[in-house]
Amino acid sequence: MKAVAIKKFGGPEGLAVIDLPTPAPGENQVLIATEAIGVGGVDVVIRRGDLAAYGFREGHVPGGEVAGTVTAVGEDVDPAWLGRRVWAFTGTGGGYAERAIAPVGELVPLPPSLSAVDAVTLGSAGVVAHFGLAHARFGPGEAVLVRGAAGSIGIATVQLAARGKAGVVAVTTSSPERGRRLRELGATHVVDRAGREGRYDVIIDVVAGQDLSSFLDRLNPGGRLVVVGAVGGQPPADFGTRLMAAFQKSLTFATFSAATVPSEARRAVREEHFGSLKAVVHEVLPLDQAVLAHRKMDAGEVFGRIVLTP
């Protein structure tokens, strides 16, 4: 089968199409013939080599989110899964391929009305947005800022904050056109990428990076900043010092990973979102154009999600 692997850490040109044997599902696993593969920010961070210290090596096949048809199941898996169209979380990789292995506990059957492309646009992003807001203890009437709102997680957060009756849903974005589109999805205020305007009760941050400290200054007393992604890299070395300097404001800083949420809860939220959230797809590209997809991600061109198809 065809797959895309990280042959060399660094730029998108380090990705390459390779041939791999079709894997066989093991205990509690299924094999999926992929129809759509989500390209996520974490794929970019892994490709750059930023997570090599966590065990990622060159040769890794990225991609954690696929949709397609179950073609084989492990011996202990209910054979009723065979032939079903599903969304699946494959883990920290393995998705950029014509066939992908996924745990049976990470499958969600697709409604007939939902395309595979839309499923991989919503599946992970909606869960991170939903539980990220919950982690921030977001409540009706509060002012929310979504930093990095043009990606799939940010877009889902905007929609959910608006539905949760936020008093303000502000977004950072790079252009007036993106701001207009985000307003159509529920944003009430568009601010520059440095976030120099306004004060907020909750900030959901998809970016992190060296500018993270400045967003502490945007929080109201008792405000909460939750980082749900790190496409901009690590925060500055003095981030803790900046947080402690605001001690009298009783600020809260946290990170959030959907891995800490029980699979049953994630599945229930995904099923709800598959019928309610709007999927915003930037572009659909063939699997063998993964390099182009990552170039677009690096250039900041993407609004919504890029999806690969075998």
C-alpha positions in Angstrom: 0.0 0.0 0.0 1.0 3.6 -0.5 1.8 5.7 2.5 3.6 9.0 3.3 6.5 9.0 5.8 8.8 11.5 7.3 12.0 10.6 5.7 13.9 13.6 7.2 12.8 16.0 9.9 12.5 19.6 8.9 10.6 21.1 6.0 7.8 19.6 4.0 10.2 18.3 1.5 11.2 15.7 4.1 7.9 13.9 3.4 8.0 11.1 0.9 5.6 8.5 -0.6 6.7 5.0 0.3 5.4 1.4 -0.2 4.5 -0.5 3.0 2.9 -3.9 3.5 -0.8 -3.8 4.4 -1.0 -4.1 8.2 -3.1 -6.7 9.9 -5.4 -5.7 12.8 -4.4 -7.1 16.2 -6.3 -7.3 19.5 -9.0 -4.7 19.8 -8.1 -3.3 16.4 -9.6 -2.8 12.9 -8.2 -2.1 9.5 -9.7 0.8 7.6 -9.6 1.5 3.8 -9.1 5.3 4.1 -11.3 7.7 2.1 -10.2 10.8 3.9 -7.2 11.7 6.1 -7.0 14.9 8.2 -3.9 17.0 8.1 -3.4 18.4 11.6 -1.2 20.9 13.3 0.4 18.1 15.4 1.5 16.4 12.1 3.4 19.6 11.3 5.0 19.7 14.7 6.1 16.0 14.5 7.4 16.5 10.9 9.6 19.4 12.0 11.2 17.1 14.6 10.0 19.2 17.5 8.8 16.1 19.3 11.7 13.9 18.6 12.5 13.9 22.3 9.1 12.1 22.9 10.1 9.1 20.8 9.2 10.2 17.2 11.8 9.1 14.7 12.4 9.6 11.0 10.4 7.1 9.1 7.3 7.8 11.1 4.0 7.8 9.1 2.0 10.8 10.4 -1.7 11.3 10.6 -4.0 10.6 13.6 -7.5 11.0 12.0 -9.0 9.0 9.2 -12.4 8.1 7.8 -13.2 5.2 5.6 -14.6 1.6 5.5 -13.6 -1.2 7.9 -12.2 -4.0 5.8 -10.7 -6.4 8.5 -11.1 -6.8 12.3 -9.0 -8.4 15.0 -10.1 -11.9 16.2 -11.7 -10.4 19.3 -13.5 -7.6 17.5 -17.2 -7.8 16.7 -17.4 -8.7 12.9 -20.4 -6.4 12.6 -17.9 -3.6 12.1 -16.9 -5.1 8.7 -18.1 -2.9 5.9 -19.1 0.0 8.1 -18.1 3.6 7.3 -16.4 5.1 10.3 -14.4 8.0 11.6 -11.3 6.8 13.5 -8.5 8.1 15.7 -5.4 6.1 14.8 -3.2 7.5 17.6 -0.1 9.6 17.0 0.4 8.3 13.5 -0.3 5.8 10.8 -3.1 7.8 9.1 -1.2 9.0 5.9 -1.8 5.7 4.2 -4.2 3.8 2.0 -4.9 1.5 4.9 -4.8 2.4 8.6 -5.1 0.5 11.9 -7.2 2.0 14.6 -8.4 0.8 18.0 -12.0 -0.4 18.0 -12.7 1.9 21.0 -11.8 4.9 18.8 -14.4 4.4 16.1 -17.5 6.4 15.4 -19.9 5.2 12.7 -20.6 7.9 10.1 -24.1 9.1 9.5 -25.1 8.5 5.9 -25.4 12.2 5.3 -21.8 13.0 6.5 -18.9 12.8 4.0 -15.6 11.3 5.0 -13.9 14.7 4.3 -16.3 16.5 6.7 -15.8 13.8 9.3 -12.0 14.2 9.5 -12.5 18.0 9.6 -14.8 17.8 12.7 -13.8 14.6 14.6 -10.8 15.7 16.5 -11.2 19.5 16.3 -14.6 19.5 17.8 -13.6 17.3 20.8 -10.6 19.6 21.6 -12.8 22.7 21.3 -15.6 21.2 23.5 -13.4 19.9 26.3 -10.9 22.8 26.0 -13.7 25.2 26.8 -14.9 22.9 29.6 -11.3 22.8 31.0 -11.4 26.6 31.1 -14.7 26.5 33.0 -16.3 28.7 30.3 -19.7 30.0 31.2 -22.5 32.1 29.5 -21.8 35.8 29.3 -18.0 35.5 29.5 -15.6 37.1 27.1 -13.7 34.5 25.1 -10.6 35.0 22.8 -9.7 32.2 20.4 -6.0 32.6 19.4 -5.3 30.8 16.1 -8.9 30.7 15.1 -8.5 30.0 11.4 -7.6 26.3 11.9 -10.1 23.5 12.4 -9.8 23.6 16.2 -10.2 27.4 16.3 -13.2 27.3 14.0 -14.9 24.7 16.2 -14.1 26.7 19.3 -15.7 29.8 17.8 -18.9 27.9 17.0 -19.2 26.3 20.4 -18.4 29.5 22.3 -21.1 31.3 20.4 -23.6 28.5 21.0 -22.6 28.7 24.7 -23.8 32.3 24.8 -20.4 33.9 25.3 -20.7 37.7 25.9 -17.8 38.2 23.4 -16.2 35.8 21.0 -13.0 37.4 19.8 -10.6 35.9 17.3 -7.0 36.6 16.2 -6.5 36.3 12.5 -4.2 37.5 9.7 -6.6 39.1 7.3 -9.9 40.9 7.0 -11.3 38.2 4.8 -10.6 35.5 7.4 -12.1 37.8 10.0 -15.3 38.1 7.9 -15.6 34.3 7.6 -15.0 33.8 11.3 -17.8 36.4 12.0 -20.1 34.2 9.9 -19.3 31.3 12.1 -20.0 33.2 15.4 -17.2 35.6 16.1 -18.2 39.0 17.4 -14.8 40.8 17.4 -11.7 40.4 15.2 -8.4 41.5 16.7 -4.8 41.5 15.3 -2.6 38.4 15.8 -0.8 40.0 18.8 -4.2 40.3 20.6 -3.5 43.8 21.8 -7.2 44.6 22.1 -9.7 43.8 24.7 -9.8 41.9 28.0 -11.1 38.3 28.3 -12.2 35.8 30.9 -11.1 32.8 28.8 -8.4 32.5 26.1 -8.3 29.2 24.1 -4.8 29.1 22.5 -4.0 26.9 19.6 -0.6 28.5 18.9 1.6 28.8 22.1 5.0 29.9 20.9 7.2 32.9 22.0 4.3 35.4 22.1 2.3 33.3 24.6 3.3 35.5 27.6 1.7 38.6 26.2 -1.7 37.0 26.3 -1.6 36.8 30.1 -1.9 40.6 30.0 -5.2 40.2 28.1 -6.9 38.3 30.9 -9.4 39.8 33.4 -8.8 39.0 37.1 -9.7 35.4 37.6 -9.1 34.7 33.9 -8.1 31.4 32.4 -5.7 30.7 29.5 -5.8 27.1 28.1 -3.3 26.0 25.5 -4.8 23.3 23.3 -2.2 23.3 20.6 1.4 24.4 20.0 1.8 25.0 16.3 3.9 28.0 17.2 6.3 26.0 19.3 7.4 26.3 22.9 6.6 29.3 25.1 9.5 31.7 26.2 11.7 30.6 29.0 10.4 33.4 31.2 6.7 32.4 30.8 6.5 31.2 34.4 8.0 34.5 35.7 5.4 36.5 33.7 2.6 34.4 35.2 3.9 34.8 38.7 4.2 38.6 38.1 0.4 38.7 37.7 -0.1 36.8 41.0 -2.7 39.3 42.4 -4.9 38.8 39.3 -5.5 35.1 40.3 -4.9 33.9 36.7 -5.0 30.3 35.7 -2.9 28.7 33.0 -3.4 25.2 31.8 -2.7 22.8 28.9 -5.3 20.5 27.6 -5.1 17.2 25.6 -8.1 15.2 24.5 -6.1 12.1 25.6 -7.2 12.9 29.2 -10.9 12.5 28.3 -12.5 9.0 28.5 -13.1 7.5 25.1 -16.8 7.2 25.8 -17.1 10.9 26.5 -15.1 11.7 23.3 -17.3 9.4 21.3 -20.5 11.0 22.5 -19.3 14.5 21.7 -18.2 13.5 18.2 -21.6 11.9 17.5 -23.2 15.2 18.5 -20.9 17.3 16.4 -21.2 15.2 13.3 -24.8 16.4 13.1 -24.4 20.0 14.4 -21.1 21.7 13.7 -20.2 23.2 10.4 -17.2 21.6 8.7 -14.8 24.1 7.0 -12.6 22.4 4.4 -9.8 24.5 3.0 -8.8 22.0 0.2 -8.8 18.3 -0.6 -5.5 17.0 -2.1 -4.3 13.5 -3.1 -2.2 11.6 -0.6 0.8 11.9 -2.9 0.6 15.7 -2.5 1.2 15.7 1.3 4.3 17.9 0.7 2.1 20.6 -0.8 -0.4 20.2 2.0 2.4 20.8 4.6 3.8 23.7 2.6 0.4 25.4 2.8 0.2 24.7 6.6 3.7 26.2 7.1 2.8 29.3 5.0 -0.3 29.9 7.1 -2.5 29.7 4.1 -5.1 27.3 5.5 -8.5 28.3 6.7 -10.2 25.2 8.1 -8.6 21.9 7.3 -6.7 20.3 4.5 -7.8 16.8 3.8 -5.8 14.1 1.9 -7.5 11.3 -0.1 -5.8 8.1 -1.3 
